[in-house]
Amino acid sequence: MSGHSKWKTIAHKKGAADAKRGQIFSKLSKEISIAARAGGGNPDMNSSLRMLMVKAKGSNMPADNVERAIKKGTGELEGGRLEEIIYEGYGGGGVALVVKALTDNKNRAASEVRHIFTKFGANLAAQGAVMRNFKRKGQIMVDAAAVEEDKLMSIVLDAGADDMQQEDGIFEIITEPANYEAVAAALEKAGIKPASSEITLIPDSYMSVTDKAVASNLMKFIETLEENDDVQNVYSNLDVDESVLKALEQSK
């Protein structure tokens, strides 16, 4: 997984095991409602909704929750009107971040995100200043213990994946957004359950952090953003040096 953040890889693996399911479902519900509002509630006619339903299934989100979120988006059920806001900025060591929020109160979301940035000594940036260094891609993580590498590679490449790499016991599969559904469907047909599966933003290059204090601050910064109810996703180019990561884990 050349250049990929070891910390993010571990975070994905850990998240599959001990993430707060209620929070995951809440964030997915927001995304599904937004997609249904924008493109309608029929997944056959709405590719964004269809991809989110694949993600919801991979997260074991109950079908009733998905249906309710779709109906909120189409107006069949009442619910607060959600808006998407993108925040961009830089943390310690020049690490770049893109924060996506889905909220029914833009002022509250802006205030809370700014407060978190200030608390961790980070700076917000102008719109587009950071986003231009990220690309929208499909990213699927699979536990390396669950499948042989050659078999997995054959399945995903035949289905249209761009690349597959392994690090820290995790296979990372990268696709173009247009091929994401086909690759996810091929894995499901083969009986391979991903640890995580989503359309995400991947940086053009990663920022290596070798200072323990800086790395610790950045990791806590990102985790605090992710814990905020209005924040949907946090994307960064953080690459924590492996020796620093181990030292931080040992100090807990």
Sequence and secondary structure as in RCSB ss.txt:
>XXXX:A:sequence
MSGHSKWKTIAHKKGAADAKRGQIFSKLSKEISIAARAGGGNPDMNSSLRMLMVKAKGSNMPADNVERAIKKGTG
ELEGGRLEEIIYEGYGGGGVALVVKALTDNKNRAASEVRHIFTKFGANLAAQGAVMRNFKRKGQIMVDAAAVEED
KLMSIVLDAGADDMQQEDGIFEIITEPANYEAVAAALEKAGIKPASSEITLIPDSYMSVTDKAVASNLMKFIETL
EENDDVQNVYSNLDVDESVLKALEQSK
>XXXX:A:secstr
 TT  HHHHHHHHHHHHH  HHHHHHHHHHHHHHHHHHH S TTT HHHHHHHHHHHHTT  HHHHHHHHHHHHT
SS     EEEEEEEE GGG EEEEEEEES HHHHHHHHHHHHHHTT EEE TTTTGGGEEEEEEEEEEGGGS HH
HHHHHHHHHT SEEEEETTEEEEEE HHHHHHHHHHHHHTT   SEEEEEEEESS EEE  HHHHHHHHHHHHHH
HHSTTEEEEEE EEE HHHHHHHHHT 
